[in-house]
Amino acid sequence: VMVVLTYWMVGFQPIAWKFFYFLLMFFISVTMYTFLGQCLVIICPNQLLAQLLAAFSNQMWTIFNGFLVPYPQTPVGWQWMSRISPTTWILYGLAGTQLADSDVPLDQPGASTVTIGEYVQSFWGYDPGFSWWCILIVFAYIVFFRAVAVIALTYISFNKR
């Protein structure tokens, strides 16, 4: 219900496949974070350490996801961090479908008029054709976190006798 209300209230494009893309990306993002939490609970000896690692991971992913500092402007030595951040691909997919192909004009003071799509593609480097790959990349993170959790559950035990 929240996704349906939010999508239309924000004013995203009223195109069916873009709405369902948004819904799917939201679902797999929540699933990814859930499996990350399960993975951390299994591999950590206590809840406090799992919470600290989750907060640290989330903070690093937020810093390097390409929103605060766009990928083209990220120093070359740190671009790898942007590419391993799952939130990079979540934002890339959502912005790529909603903004990168938009033909709405964007008025920039003192500059020529460009469309929002051209601005998003040049400033953030988002390609609207790559959005479906973002779904697969986030799904790969889901599989990775789940696999690590299952393997860790098999081999790690913090029980003391």
Salt bridges, closest charged atoms under 4 A:
ASP101 OD2 - LYS18 NZ 2.86
